[in-house]
Amino acid sequence: MFKAEGTYDVVITRAILGESKFCKDAGAFDVCIEVQDANGVSDWWRGEYSNRPGVGNAAGKVQWEMTMATLTKIGLPSDNLFEHLQADADGTATIPALVGIQTTATVKTTERDGKIYHNVQYLGDGGGPKGMNLGNLLAMYGMAAQPVQQQPIQQPAAQPAAMPQPTAQPVQQPAQPAVMPGTIPAFPGKAAPNGPFANLKR
């Protein structure tokens, strides 16, 4: 059992279908996934498979849709859960396609009846940095992105082709404009090691 909130790198060690913990509707069940971190700490994530509506930001979805979204995000090969089910030696419905997958588990702390619980609330979230859109980044600095084939980052090598050392040209002439108006500025090596971010203060 995890003892603190946080996002942990984990591997899926078991994936089964279990009796629904909260929904008692006919046909409802839980997808139960056991995860383990590098220190051997393990716990279970539960995703409900029912027609109960979600709440809050998920009010437009039902529980089984949210559960399937998580399963496909972490690596289930298709969005049809039933084609991946197999019975183990005891007859329990398992999902072997998920076992061995590396993902992340986000643990949240809750308090109930005076007791503290640390539960795996999300799978597949929080692992590594989220990429930033280049166009959005450049827009924040008043620049506009051009198609990849027109990026001036490759122009410095092409312009001084007749020079004996073409790769040194951007360093020797840092004062010359590196780009046409409205295009991505080139990063001219030692002349401006931080490129358009040279004016930022720490």
Buried (B, 14 or more C-beta within 10 A) or exposed (E): EBEEEBBBBBBBEBBBBEEBEEBEEEEBBBBBBBBBBEEEBBBBBBBBBBEBEBEEEEEEBBBBBBBBBBBBEBBBEEEEBEEBBEEEEEEEBBBEBBBEBEBBBBBEBEEEEEEEEBBBBBBBBBBEEEEEEEEEEBEEEEBEBBEEEEBBBEBBEEEBEEEEEBEEBBEBEEEEEBBEEEBBBBBBBEBBEEBBEEEEEE
